[in-house]
Amino acid sequence: MEKLSLSPRLEGSKVVLKKHEEAIAPTMFSYVDKDRDRLGQFLPWVPFIKTAEDEINYVKRTRKFWDEGTQFDYGIFRKSDDMYMGNIGLHSIRWAYDGCEVGYWILGDFEGQGYMSDALRALEAHVFELGFHRIEVKCSSINQRSASVPIACGYVFDGVLKENSIEQNKYRDTFIFSKLKQHYKKDHIQKMTEMDKPLVLDIAKSLPKHFTKKGVEYISSDFHSQQGFVFRTNDKPVGFITYFSNQGSTEIGWMGVKPDLQRKGVGAQLLKHLCQELIKNNCSALVVKTLDESVDYEPYEQTRAFYLKNGFGKFQVIQHPDNPECEAELVLRMSLS
C-alpha cells in the first residue's frame, strides 16, 4: 500500500488519542520521572529522558516522523476528564507489506483499568480501516501487564524471540502478538495458545454443571498433552475444544462454550473445524467420551444430544462403579473418511 497519514485524533469508549503537541511535553516528563524505575525495567529510552527539554525534542521528532509517514505517536487521554495518561503509537511501518507494530506505555496510576486495551482497539480500528493487513505488538517476556493488553484485544501469540534484547544488563526474551485484518471484529476460530489457557479455564469455571472444581483442574493438567482450538467473538474466547491421539485414533479431551452463547452454533463450528483439520492429517475417526444416559443427570442430556446431532454414533459404554463422578461412560464415535 502507498504511504498514508493517520487521523490526528481517535476516540475509543474510554480514551481519546491525540497527536502530540509540545504543550504536553512537561507533563509527559513528569510522568516518566515519577515512574522512572517501573518504566525503565522494560523501555530502553527512559534513561535518555532527563529533562522536560528532552520530551520537547521527542515531540518535535514525532511530528517530523508523522509528516514523513514513518511513525505516528499519540497521547492517551481519559475521555471523562481529558487527563493525560500515557502514549501509544504506530511504529516499524512496512508500507510495502501492509504491516506495522504498536508500542505503548502508561503511568502506573492508570494501569489495570482497561485504558490501554481501549487505546489499542481505537488505534487498530483506524489502522485496519486504512488498509493495513497485520498489526504486531511486542513486549518483554517478563512484562505481564503489557502482554495482557494484546491478549485482552484478541491478538494471537505468535511466539518468542529468544534473548534478542538487553534490559537491566541482562538478555531478555520478547513476546510477539499479532492480529490480521480478516480477524478484526469477526468471529473466528484459531489454534489455542499458551496465552489462551487461563481464559479457557475461565470458560470451564462458568459451566459448573459440566465441570466440577476437579474437572477444571484436570483440564489445566491436560494442557501439556492436548492441542486445541478456541472460538473468538468480540476479540475474546467464548468456546474451546481440545483433542489428543489415543491408540491410533483422535479423541476429544474437553469442550465448552460460555453459557450465554450455547445453542448458537459455536460448539458445532468448533467441532467442524476440528474435523476439517483432522481430515487434512488423514485421521479416519474421532472419538469422544461423555456421561452415559443410564446416569440420571440432566445437563449431560444436552451434551449427548449435541454429539449425536453432529455426526457421532453410540459405540460403547464403559462402567466405572468406583467413580461417583462418572459411574458409566458413553463412548461416541464419528467416521471422518
Helices and strands as residue ranges (DSSP letters): E 9-11, E 15-19, G 22-24, H 25-34, H 36-40, G 46-48, H 52-68, E 72-78, E 84-94, G 95-97, E 99-106, G 108-110, H 115-130, E 134-140, H 144-152, E 156-167, E 170-180, G 181-183, E 188-191, G 194-196, H 197-205, H 213-222, E 227-233, E 236-246, E 249-257, G 259-261, H 266-280, E 285-291, H 299-309, E 313-319, E 328-335
